[in-house]
Amino acid sequence: MSDEYTLSDSSMPNQPEPYWRDSVDLPSFPSLEKDEEVDVAIVGGGISGLTTAYLLSREGVKVGLLEADVLLNGTTGHTTAKITAQHGAIYNEFISHLGEEKTRLYYEAAKDALQFIQNLVNEEQIDCDFSNEDAYLYTTMNRGVKKLEKENDAYQKLGIEGGLVDSIPLNLPVKSALVMKNQAQFHPLKYLSFLVNKIKENGGKIFENTVAVDIKQQPKPVIMTRNGPKLKANNVVVASHFPFYDGGGLYFSRMYVERSYVLAAKVKGECPDGMYLSVDSPSRSLRYTMRDGEKLAIIGGEEHKTGQGVNTQYHYEALEQYGMELFSDIDIQYRWSAQDMVTLDKLPYIGKISRTHPNIFVATGYRKWGMTNGTMAGLLLSDLILKRKNRYEVLYRPSRFIADPSVKKFITHNADVAKQLLQGKFDKSELHPDDVKNDESAVVTVNGKRAGAYRDKEGHLHVVDTTCTHMGCEVHWNHGDRTWDCPCHGSRYSYEGDVIEGPAKKPLTKIEGSDPSLSQ
């Protein structure tokens, strides 16, 4: 893969920005500036952390929530925001690996999460563009037909309302489709801003721009932050996407990270009702959202392992091509990308972080289905903290290890990490920082060592050490988002080296003044 890219397509918005964040004003909160003590400390201001904080604060629990950046700017703010139990063609696979009973539990958990959101929206009259929609899986390839037939058999075994349909309203040569009835979609940030306000009303404390770096047992857990102030609690919830604290759970070896891409576009004609997802590879996703009384198409797909694959700009262009096939003409208003964790058995890890830390809880590994899984995490974790029974506890327990497919996935994933680690170390470049043009990036050599250079549009050069500060893999340039991404465990950094997404906690080392060519 070349690390030297240029961007010439003017039809795309220049900077990635999700429609959801651009269309709502969220309140801002101070950073943690002095030591505090609460009943429950939550790290992570996405749907998992906020749902947990809302449910606990509603019960009178004193809650404190830390967010490293600003609320809802991570995976939750970059979602396609489908609220559905149709998580791809997964139920036939789950029946094979987990058995029918556990697979039914997974479906019912997602259904419960959808029902919780729907009930809250109705009871509180939350204006969040909520609508019930049917969800469809479809294929345009012969080999996908058999996959959908098997998935339909699983639907019948599990009692899922739906089945195979003859046609769907997409301008594609669809060979088969499978519907799951009465699912939903919404504007996630409008919904979650309601939860934020309720947490405040209930006495919860929220701190933004506060990076949690460790947890010490003293004997209560104490969250250590990068800037010094500490947050002490009886219980801690780690809902920071990739767990910032491992607790002996070895999460970096039990998950891998995938990126996917999204466009929001005005389209020629009408975007159809319903939510659509192809089972072909690469996947394609479609839904609509309302903006100013008009439908905006949300087009997604093109997943790949973070830090691996082709120039990321091509993924956006592939989605644009898909939009053109569907609607013949599209006007792209927004583009953005997201990443999420995939566990060894594709079930999230929700519960006690490890057997040795009974008062530290974790929620991660949603496989890009965060609206239902993140809501379920809030429901399950609040029950566990309040010592209530929850029938989903065993299903999502993070300490589980299912022999098939977990062992195979564990070996494959960690072999890939080792390959990426070694590959990066031998990936030298003859390029010099002076060779990098405006809005281009390249792996360069500075004083005999591998470095990453990006020259911004104003001509300023930014050079960083490309060694990921998590476990030493070499990062790769992501031109679509202008970030340095790690192919081993998914850490992402800005072109200046600052951490955007963990598990890395420390920034990439800036290289300044070490070579005459680096002078501005």
C-alpha positions as CSV (number, residue, x, y, z in Angstrom):
1,M,0.0,0.0,0.0
2,S,1.4,3.4,-0.9
3,D,1.3,6.1,1.8
4,E,1.5,8.9,-0.8
5,Y,-2.0,10.2,-1.8
6,T,-3.6,13.2,-3.4
7,L,-7.3,14.3,-3.3
8,S,-8.7,15.7,-6.4
9,D,-12.4,14.9,-6.2
10,S,-14.3,18.2,-5.5
11,S,-17.7,16.6,-5.2
12,M,-16.9,15.4,-1.7
13,P,-17.1,17.7,1.3
14,N,-13.5,18.6,2.1
15,Q,-13.6,17.7,5.8
16,P,-15.4,14.7,7.3
17,E,-18.3,15.8,9.5
18,P,-21.3,13.7,10.5
19,Y,-24.7,15.1,9.7
20,W,-25.9,14.3,13.2
21,R,-23.4,16.6,14.9
22,D,-23.8,19.4,12.5
23,S,-27.6,19.5,12.9
24,V,-27.9,19.8,16.7
25,D,-26.5,22.0,19.4
26,L,-25.2,20.1,22.4
27,P,-24.5,21.6,25.8
28,S,-20.8,21.9,26.8
29,F,-19.3,20.9,30.1
30,P,-16.1,21.8,32.0
31,S,-13.2,19.5,32.5
32,L,-12.5,17.9,35.8
33,E,-10.4,20.4,37.7
34,K,-10.3,19.0,41.3
35,D,-10.7,15.6,43.0
36,E,-14.3,14.4,43.2
37,E,-16.1,11.4,44.7
38,V,-19.3,9.8,43.3
39,D,-21.2,6.6,43.7
40,V,-20.6,5.5,40.1
41,A,-18.0,6.9,37.7
42,I,-18.5,6.4,34.0
43,V,-15.8,6.9,31.4
44,G,-17.2,7.5,27.9
45,G,-19.8,10.0,26.6
46,G,-21.5,7.9,24.0
47,I,-24.7,6.0,24.0
48,S,-23.5,3.3,26.5
49,G,-22.2,5.8,29.1
50,L,-25.1,8.2,28.8
51,T,-27.7,5.5,29.0
52,T,-26.1,4.0,32.0
53,A,-25.7,7.5,33.7
54,Y,-29.4,8.3,32.9
55,L,-30.7,5.0,34.3
56,L,-28.6,5.2,37.5
57,S,-29.2,9.0,38.1
58,R,-33.0,8.3,37.7
59,E,-32.7,5.9,40.6
60,G,-31.0,8.6,42.8
61,V,-27.4,7.3,42.3
62,K,-24.7,10.0,42.4
63,V,-23.1,9.7,39.0
64,G,-20.0,11.3,37.4
65,L,-19.2,10.9,33.7
66,L,-15.8,11.7,32.1
67,E,-15.4,12.2,28.4
68,A,-11.9,12.6,26.8
69,D,-13.2,14.9,24.0
70,V,-16.7,16.3,23.9
71,L,-19.9,14.3,24.3
72,L,-21.1,12.2,21.4
73,N,-18.2,12.9,19.1
74,G,-17.0,9.3,18.9
75,T,-18.6,6.2,17.4
76,T,-22.1,7.3,18.6
77,G,-21.9,10.6,16.7
78,H,-20.7,8.8,13.6
79,T,-23.3,6.1,13.4
80,T,-26.0,5.3,10.7
81,A,-28.4,5.2,13.7
82,K,-30.5,2.2,12.8
83,I,-32.3,0.8,15.9
84,T,-32.7,-2.8,14.9
85,A,-32.2,-6.4,15.8
86,Q,-31.2,-7.1,12.2
87,H,-27.4,-7.0,12.7
88,G,-26.5,-8.4,9.3
89,A,-27.0,-12.1,8.4
90,I,-26.0,-13.2,11.9
91,Y,-28.7,-15.5,13.3
92,N,-27.9,-18.6,11.3
93,E,-24.2,-18.2,12.3
94,F,-25.1,-17.7,16.0
95,I,-27.3,-20.7,16.1
96,S,-24.4,-22.8,14.7
97,H,-21.9,-21.4,17.2
98,L,-23.9,-20.5,20.3
99,G,-27.0,-22.6,20.1
100,E,-30.6,-21.6,19.6
101,E,-31.2,-20.6,23.3
102,K,-28.4,-18.0,23.4
103,T,-29.2,-16.8,19.9
104,R,-32.8,-16.2,20.9
105,L,-31.5,-14.2,23.9
106,Y,-29.4,-12.0,21.7
107,Y,-32.4,-11.2,19.5
108,E,-34.6,-10.5,22.5
109,A,-31.9,-8.2,24.0
110,A,-31.8,-6.1,20.8
111,K,-35.6,-6.1,20.7
112,D,-35.8,-5.0,24.4
113,A,-33.3,-2.2,23.6
114,L,-35.4,-1.0,20.7
115,Q,-38.5,-1.1,22.9
116,F,-36.8,0.9,25.7
117,I,-35.9,3.6,23.2
118,Q,-39.4,3.7,21.6
119,N,-41.1,3.8,25.0
120,L,-38.9,6.6,26.3
121,V,-39.4,8.6,23.1
122,N,-43.2,8.2,23.4
123,E,-43.5,8.8,27.1
124,E,-41.2,11.9,27.1
125,Q,-42.3,13.1,23.7
126,I,-38.6,13.3,22.6
127,D,-38.4,15.1,19.2
128,C,-35.7,12.9,17.6
129,D,-37.1,12.0,14.2
130,F,-38.0,8.5,15.5
131,S,-39.8,6.3,13.0
132,N,-40.7,2.6,12.8
133,E,-39.3,1.1,9.6
134,D,-38.9,-2.4,8.2
135,A,-35.3,-3.6,7.9
136,Y,-34.1,-5.5,4.8
137,L,-31.1,-7.7,4.0
138,Y,-30.6,-8.2,0.3
139,T,-28.2,-9.7,-2.2
140,T,-27.4,-9.0,-5.9
141,M,-25.3,-12.2,-6.2
142,N,-26.2,-15.9,-6.6
143,R,-24.2,-17.0,-3.6
144,G,-26.0,-14.5,-1.4
145,V,-29.4,-16.2,-2.1
146,K,-28.4,-19.3,-0.2
147,K,-27.1,-17.2,2.7
148,L,-30.5,-15.4,3.0
149,E,-32.4,-18.7,2.8
150,K,-30.4,-20.0,5.8
151,E,-31.0,-16.7,7.6
152,N,-34.7,-17.0,6.9
153,D,-34.7,-20.5,8.4
154,A,-33.1,-19.0,11.5
155,Y,-35.8,-16.3,11.7
156,Q,-38.5,-19.0,11.6
157,K,-36.7,-21.0,14.4
158,L,-36.4,-17.9,16.6
159,G,-39.9,-16.6,15.9
160,I,-38.7,-13.4,14.3
161,E,-41.4,-11.5,12.5
162,G,-40.3,-11.3,8.9
163,G,-39.3,-13.5,6.0
164,L,-38.1,-13.6,2.4
165,V,-39.7,-11.1,0.0
166,D,-39.9,-11.0,-3.8
167,S,-38.8,-7.4,-4.3
168,I,-37.5,-4.2,-2.6
169,P,-37.8,-0.6,-3.9
170,L,-34.1,-0.3,-4.8
171,N,-32.8,0.3,-8.4
172,L,-30.6,-2.7,-8.2
173,P,-30.7,-6.3,-9.7
174,V,-31.7,-7.8,-6.4
175,K,-31.8,-11.6,-6.4
176,S,-33.3,-12.1,-2.9
177,A,-34.2,-10.1,0.2
178,L,-35.2,-10.8,3.8
179,V,-37.3,-8.5,5.9
180,M,-37.4,-8.0,9.7
181,K,-40.6,-6.1,10.5
182,N,-41.1,-3.1,12.8
183,Q,-37.6,-2.0,13.4
184,A,-36.7,1.7,13.9
185,Q,-34.4,4.7,13.1
186,F,-33.9,8.1,14.7
187,H,-31.6,11.1,15.1
188,P,-29.2,9.8,17.7
189,L,-27.9,13.1,19.0
190,K,-31.4,14.6,19.4
191,Y,-32.4,11.5,21.5
192,L,-29.2,11.5,23.6
193,S,-29.2,15.2,24.2
194,F,-32.5,14.5,26.1
195,L,-30.6,12.0,28.3
196,V,-27.8,14.5,28.9
197,N,-30.3,17.1,30.2
198,K,-32.0,14.5,32.4
199,I,-28.7,13.4,33.9
200,K,-28.0,17.1,34.8
201,E,-31.5,17.5,36.3
202,N,-30.9,14.3,38.3
203,G,-27.7,15.8,39.8
204,G,-25.2,13.9,37.7
205,K,-21.9,15.5,36.9
206,I,-20.4,15.5,33.4
207,F,-16.8,16.5,32.6
208,E,-15.6,16.9,29.0
209,N,-12.0,17.1,27.8
210,T,-10.9,14.9,30.6
211,V,-8.7,11.9,29.6
212,A,-8.9,8.9,31.9
213,V,-5.5,7.1,31.9
214,D,-5.7,4.5,34.6
215,I,-7.7,3.1,37.6
216,K,-6.1,2.5,41.0
217,Q,-7.7,0.4,43.7
218,Q,-7.4,2.4,47.0
219,P,-9.4,0.3,48.1
220,K,-12.3,2.0,46.2
221,P,-11.5,2.4,42.5
222,V,-9.9,5.8,41.7
223,I,-9.8,7.1,38.1
224,M,-6.5,8.9,37.3
225,T,-6.7,11.5,34.6
226,R,-4.0,13.0,32.3
227,N,-4.2,16.4,33.9
228,G,-4.0,15.2,37.5
229,P,-7.5,15.4,39.2
230,K,-8.9,12.1,40.3
231,L,-12.5,10.7,40.4
232,K,-13.2,8.2,43.2
233,A,-16.2,5.9,43.1
234,N,-17.7,2.7,44.5
235,N,-18.2,1.4,41.0
236,V,-16.6,2.3,37.6
237,V,-18.0,1.8,34.1
238,V,-15.5,1.7,31.3
239,A,-17.6,2.7,28.2
240,S,-14.7,4.4,26.3
241,H,-15.2,2.5,23.0
242,F,-11.9,0.6,23.3
243,P,-11.4,0.0,27.1
244,F,-8.9,2.6,28.3
245,Y,-8.3,0.2,31.3
246,D,-7.7,-3.5,30.7
247,G,-8.1,-4.9,34.2
248,G,-6.4,-8.1,33.2
249,G,-9.0,-8.8,30.5
250,L,-6.6,-8.7,27.6
251,Y,-9.1,-6.9,25.5
252,F,-6.5,-5.8,22.9
253,S,-6.0,-9.5,22.0
254,R,-9.7,-10.3,22.0
255,M,-11.0,-7.7,19.6
256,Y,-10.2,-6.2,16.3
257,V,-11.2,-2.8,14.9
258,E,-13.1,-2.2,11.6
259,R,-13.7,1.2,9.9
260,S,-16.7,1.9,7.7
261,Y,-17.8,5.0,5.7
262,V,-21.0,7.1,5.4
263,L,-22.3,9.7,3.0
264,A,-25.4,11.9,3.6
265,A,-26.8,13.1,0.3
266,K,-29.7,14.8,-1.4
267,V,-30.9,12.4,-4.2
268,K,-32.8,12.6,-7.4
269,G,-36.3,11.4,-6.8
270,E,-37.4,10.0,-3.4
271,C,-35.3,7.9,-1.0
272,P,-37.4,4.9,-0.2
273,D,-38.8,4.1,3.3
274,G,-37.2,1.3,5.1
275,M,-33.6,0.4,6.0
276,Y,-31.4,-1.7,3.7
277,L,-28.2,-3.7,4.1
278,S,-26.5,-5.9,1.5
279,V,-25.0,-9.2,2.6
280,D,-22.5,-9.1,-0.3
281,S,-19.0,-7.9,0.1
282,P,-18.2,-5.1,0.4
283,S,-21.4,-4.3,2.3
284,R,-23.8,-1.4,1.4
285,S,-26.3,0.3,3.7
286,L,-29.1,2.7,3.0
287,R,-31.7,4.6,5.1
288,Y,-33.1,8.1,5.1
289,T,-33.4,10.8,7.6
290,M,-35.6,13.9,7.5
291,R,-34.0,17.4,7.2
292,D,-36.1,20.5,6.7
293,G,-39.0,18.4,5.5
294,E,-37.0,16.5,2.9
295,K,-35.4,13.1,2.9
296,L,-31.7,12.9,3.1
297,A,-30.2,9.5,2.1
298,I,-27.7,8.0,4.5
299,I,-25.4,5.7,2.4
300,G,-22.9,3.5,4.2
301,G,-20.6,0.5,3.9
302,E,-17.0,-0.3,2.7
303,E,-15.8,-1.8,6.0
304,H,-12.1,-2.8,6.4
305,K,-9.7,-3.3,9.3
306,T,-8.5,0.0,10.6
307,G,-5.1,1.0,9.2
308,Q,-5.3,-1.7,6.5
309,G,-6.6,-1.5,2.9
310,V,-6.5,1.0,0.0
311,N,-6.4,4.7,0.1
312,T,-9.4,5.5,2.3
313,Q,-10.7,8.2,-0.1
314,Y,-11.6,5.4,-2.5
315,H,-14.1,4.0,0.0
316,Y,-16.0,7.3,-0.1
317,E,-15.9,7.3,-3.9
318,A,-17.2,3.7,-4.0
319,L,-20.2,4.8,-1.9
320,E,-20.8,7.7,-4.2
321,Q,-20.9,5.3,-7.1
322,Y,-23.4,3.1,-5.2
323,G,-25.6,6.2,-4.7
324,M,-25.4,7.0,-8.4
325,E,-26.6,3.5,-9.2
326,L,-29.5,3.9,-6.9
327,F,-30.6,7.4,-7.7
328,S,-28.8,8.4,-11.0
329,D,-27.8,11.7,-9.3
330,I,-26.7,12.6,-5.8
331,D,-25.6,15.8,-4.1
332,I,-23.3,14.8,-1.2
333,Q,-23.8,17.1,1.8
334,Y,-21.7,15.2,4.4
335,R,-19.2,12.5,4.6
336,W,-17.8,10.7,7.7
337,S,-16.3,7.5,8.8
338,A,-16.6,5.4,12.0
339,Q,-14.9,2.5,13.6
340,D,-16.0,-0.2,16.0
341,M,-14.7,-3.2,17.8
342,V,-15.5,-6.8,16.8
343,T,-15.1,-9.5,19.5
344,L,-13.9,-13.0,18.9
345,D,-17.5,-14.5,18.9
346,K,-19.2,-11.3,17.6
347,L,-21.1,-10.8,20.8
348,P,-20.4,-7.6,22.8
349,Y,-18.5,-7.7,26.1
350,I,-20.8,-6.2,28.7
351,G,-20.3,-6.8,32.4
352,K,-17.5,-7.1,35.0
353,I,-14.2,-6.2,33.3
354,S,-12.6,-9.3,34.8
355,R,-13.1,-11.7,37.7
356,T,-10.5,-9.9,39.8
357,H,-12.3,-6.5,39.6
358,P,-15.9,-7.0,40.8
359,N,-16.7,-3.2,40.9
360,I,-15.3,-2.2,37.5
361,F,-17.5,-2.8,34.5
362,V,-17.0,-2.7,30.7
363,A,-19.1,-2.3,27.6
364,T,-17.4,-2.7,24.2
365,G,-17.4,-4.8,21.0
366,Y,-20.7,-3.7,19.3
367,R,-19.7,-4.7,15.8
368,K,-21.2,-1.4,14.5
369,W,-24.7,-2.1,16.0
370,G,-24.3,0.4,18.8
371,M,-27.8,1.8,19.1
372,T,-29.3,-1.4,20.4
373,N,-26.1,-2.9,21.9
374,G,-25.2,0.4,23.6
375,T,-28.7,0.8,25.0
376,M,-28.6,-2.8,26.2
377,A,-25.3,-2.1,27.9
378,G,-26.9,0.7,29.8
379,L,-29.8,-1.5,30.9
380,L,-27.6,-4.4,31.9
381,L,-24.9,-2.4,33.7
382,S,-27.3,-0.4,35.7
383,D,-29.0,-3.6,36.8
384,L,-25.6,-5.2,37.8
385,I,-24.6,-2.0,39.7
386,L,-28.0,-1.9,41.5
387,K,-27.6,-5.7,42.3
388,R,-30.7,-6.6,40.2
389,K,-31.1,-9.8,38.3
390,N,-30.8,-9.5,34.5
391,R,-31.3,-12.4,32.2
392,Y,-28.7,-11.2,29.7
393,E,-25.8,-11.1,32.2
394,V,-24.3,-14.5,31.3
395,L,-24.7,-14.0,27.5
396,Y,-22.6,-10.8,27.5
397,R,-20.2,-11.7,30.3
398,P,-16.7,-10.5,29.2
399,S,-14.9,-13.4,30.8
400,R,-16.6,-16.0,28.5
401,F,-14.5,-17.9,26.1
402,I,-16.4,-20.0,23.5
403,A,-14.2,-22.6,21.9
404,D,-15.6,-22.3,18.5
405,P,-15.1,-19.7,17.0
406,S,-13.2,-17.9,19.7
407,V,-10.0,-19.9,19.6
408,K,-9.7,-19.7,15.8
409,K,-10.4,-16.0,15.8
410,F,-8.0,-15.4,18.7
411,I,-5.2,-17.1,16.8
412,T,-6.0,-15.4,13.4
413,H,-6.4,-12.0,14.9
414,N,-3.1,-12.1,16.9
415,A,-1.3,-13.6,13.9
416,D,-2.5,-10.6,11.9
417,V,-1.3,-8.2,14.6
418,A,2.2,-9.9,14.5
419,K,2.3,-9.6,10.7
420,Q,1.4,-5.9,10.8
421,L,3.9,-5.3,13.5
422,L,6.8,-6.9,11.5
423,Q,5.7,-5.5,8.2
424,G,5.7,-2.0,9.4
425,K,9.2,-2.3,10.8
426,F,10.6,-3.2,7.4
427,D,8.5,-0.5,5.6
428,K,11.3,2.0,4.9
429,S,11.0,5.0,2.5
430,E,13.4,6.8,0.2
431,L,11.2,9.9,0.4
432,H,12.3,13.0,2.2
433,P,10.0,15.5,4.0
434,D,10.8,18.1,1.2
435,D,9.2,15.7,-1.3
436,V,5.7,16.1,0.3
437,K,3.4,18.5,-1.5
438,N,0.4,20.4,-0.1
439,D,-2.4,18.2,1.3
440,E,-0.2,15.1,0.7
441,S,1.2,12.6,3.1
442,A,4.1,10.1,2.9
443,V,6.2,7.8,4.9
444,V,9.6,9.5,4.9
445,T,13.0,8.9,6.4
446,V,14.3,11.4,9.0
447,N,17.8,10.9,10.4
448,G,17.7,7.3,9.2
449,K,14.4,6.5,10.9
450,R,10.8,6.0,9.6
451,A,8.6,9.0,10.1
452,G,5.2,10.2,8.8
453,A,4.9,13.6,7.1
454,Y,1.8,15.6,6.1
455,R,1.9,19.0,4.5
456,D,-1.3,20.9,5.1
457,K,-3.1,23.1,2.6
458,E,-1.3,26.2,3.8
459,G,2.1,24.4,3.2
460,H,3.0,23.7,6.9
461,L,4.8,20.4,7.4
462,H,3.8,18.1,10.2
463,V,6.2,15.2,10.9
464,V,5.6,12.5,13.5
465,D,7.2,9.3,14.6
466,T,5.0,6.6,13.1
467,T,5.4,4.1,15.9
468,C,2.0,3.6,17.7
469,T,2.4,4.4,21.4
470,H,0.1,1.5,22.4
471,M,2.2,-1.5,21.4
472,G,4.7,-0.4,18.8
473,C,3.1,-1.1,15.5
474,E,3.7,1.3,12.6
475,V,0.7,3.6,11.8
476,H,-0.5,4.2,8.2
477,W,-2.0,7.4,6.6
478,N,-5.7,7.6,6.2
479,H,-6.2,10.3,3.5
480,G,-10.0,10.3,3.7
481,D,-9.9,11.6,7.3
482,R,-6.3,12.9,7.3
483,T,-5.3,10.7,10.3
484,W,-2.6,8.2,11.2
485,D,-4.3,4.8,11.9
486,C,-2.8,1.8,13.6
487,P,-3.4,-1.5,11.8
488,C,-2.9,-3.6,14.9
489,H,-5.4,-2.4,17.5
490,G,-7.1,0.5,15.8
491,S,-5.6,3.6,17.6
492,R,-6.0,6.8,15.5
493,Y,-4.0,10.0,15.7
494,S,-4.4,13.5,14.1
495,Y,-1.8,14.6,11.6
496,E,-0.2,16.4,14.5
497,G,0.1,13.2,16.5
498,D,-2.7,13.7,19.0
499,V,-4.8,10.7,20.0
500,I,-8.2,10.6,18.4
501,E,-9.2,7.0,19.3
502,G,-7.6,4.5,21.7
503,P,-6.4,2.2,23.0
504,A,-3.3,4.5,22.7
505,K,-3.2,7.0,25.5
506,K,0.0,9.0,24.5
507,P,0.4,11.0,21.3
508,L,2.8,10.2,18.5
509,T,6.2,11.9,19.1
510,K,6.5,15.1,17.0
511,I,9.8,15.3,15.1
512,E,10.9,19.0,15.0
513,G,14.3,20.5,14.3
514,S,16.0,17.1,13.9
515,D,16.7,17.7,10.3
516,P,17.3,21.0,8.3
517,S,14.6,19.9,5.9
518,L,11.9,20.3,8.6
519,S,12.3,24.0,9.0
520,Q,9.2,25.9,7.8
